């Protein structure tokens, strides 16, 4: 099967590019429980999908606050709205993973067009990329706000393709979440899975074109294909 060289590389932001450790530490410390962050992140994703499947939409920040409030009630932790806001403000101040800048530079120097696509709000995404020093690598930043559906719904990827005027077969989704790459592949994009620690490929979906442990390794493999 002929593989098109992707003209456009679409990057997920949180966890793929940005290290969530500062937020994880803050949440777990607030709850004095090493597992609350993981529960919070999964619950936030679950309710974002509920919003999408019921044709409703609330922004990711609002869902994140609600998910943390639910966990506070579950664990009998008294917490105020202002405290939740302060805790989750760390999402705006995340460093890039140590492999990210070099990997993005490699891809940019090879002539690929790079954009970012996030489930978060546009405001937060732009602040994140500015704080982390990554904004200069991306031609554009996209938020699911514009289609009011969360990834992995197909409309989120197709919106990017329409705006960038690129066919699906000439674009590649790069993410450390199997569900994100799966969603992109099912509307015709190529896939690249960054297998960060603890991230496992979904065995019921065909393997993506690229599987790599880091963005640097992904860049090397992408460059090596074409």
C-alpha positions, -999 to 999 in steps of 0.1 A, spaced: 0 0 0 14 34 -10 19 57 20 17 95 13 43 117 28 23 137 54 23 174 46 8 182 80 16 168 114 -11 174 141 1 172 177 -19 166 208 -7 189 236 -13 176 271 9 146 280 21 142 244 41 175 244 37 188 280 47 170 312 17 170 336 39 162 366 35 196 383 -3 193 381 -2 157 392 19 165 422 -4 194 432 -36 174 429 -22 143 447 -8 165 475 -41 183 480 -58 149 484 -29 133 502 -34 104 478 -10 93 450 -37 80 428 -62 109 426 -46 126 396 -51 95 375 -87 91 386 -93 128 379 -78 127 344 -98 96 334 -130 111 349 -125 143 330 -121 124 297 -152 102 305 -174 132 310 -161 150 280 -172 120 260 -206 121 277 -209 157 266 -200 148 230 -222 117 227 -252 136 241 -246 165 217 -239 189 245 -208 209 252 -190 224 282 -154 235 280 -127 212 293 -118 235 322 -154 234 335 -155 196 332 -121 194 349 -133 214 379 -165 193 382 -145 161 381 -122 173 409 -152 183 429 -167 148 425 -135 132 437 -133 155 467 -168 144 476 -159 107 470 -128 110 493 -145 133 518 -120 161 513 -134 196 520 -124 218 491 -137 252 479 -143 264 444 -114 288 447 -91 260 459 -101 239 429 -94 268 406 -60 274 422 -50 237 419 -60 234 383 -43 266 373 -11 245 371 -24 232 337 -12 266 323 24 262 337 36 229 324 71 222 310 76 203 278 89 167 280 127 167 276 125 151 241 100 175 227 119 206 216 146 186 198 120 164 181 99 194 169 131 211 156 139 180 136 105 178 120 104 216 113 138 215 97 126 186 75 99 208 61 68 194 78 40 217 87 31 215 124 -1 223 142 -15 216 176 -50 202 184 -62 201 220 -93 192 240 -86 222 261 -97 258 254 -79 280 229 -70 304 257 -53 278 278 -36 261 249 -20 293 238 -9 301 273 5 266 277 25 268 245 39 302 253 49 292 288 66 260 276 84 277 248 68 257 221 46 282 204 71 291 176 70 255 163 33 255 154 18 272 124 -16 272 141 -33 260 173 -67 243 172 -92 237 200 -122 214 199 -142 245 210 -147 253 174 -166 221 166 -181 216 201 -171 179 200 -142 164 219 -115 142 205 -116 114 194 -148 125 175 -140 126 138 -152 162 134 -123 175 155 -97 162 131 -117 170 100 -120 207 111 -82 210 111 -79 194 77 -105 217 62 -89 248 77 -54 237 66 -68 225 32 -51 191 35 -66 157 26 -67 132 55 -43 109 37 -17 136 38 -19 143 75 -7 125 106 -20 127 141 7 124 168 -3 117 203 5 96 234 -32 86 238 -43 55 218 -78 68 217 -67 100 201 -47 83 173 -75 58 169 -100 86 163 -78 102 137 -71 70 119 -108 62 116 -114 93 96 -84 86 73 -54 102 89 -21 85 94 -12 78 130 19 82 152 17 69 188 41 82 214 44 53 239 52 74 270 55 54 302 22 38 311 7 44 276 -3 13 258 -16 9 223 -53 -1 219 -51 -37 205 -85 -36 188 -73 -9 164 -48 -14 136 -13 -3 146 -3 32 135 23 38 109 47 50 137 51 39 173 79 56 192 89 62 228 97 99 223 91 127 199 128 125 189 124 88 179 91 96 161 109 124 141 136 100 132 111 73 121 90 98 101 121 112 84 133 77 76 100 67 59 101 94 32 
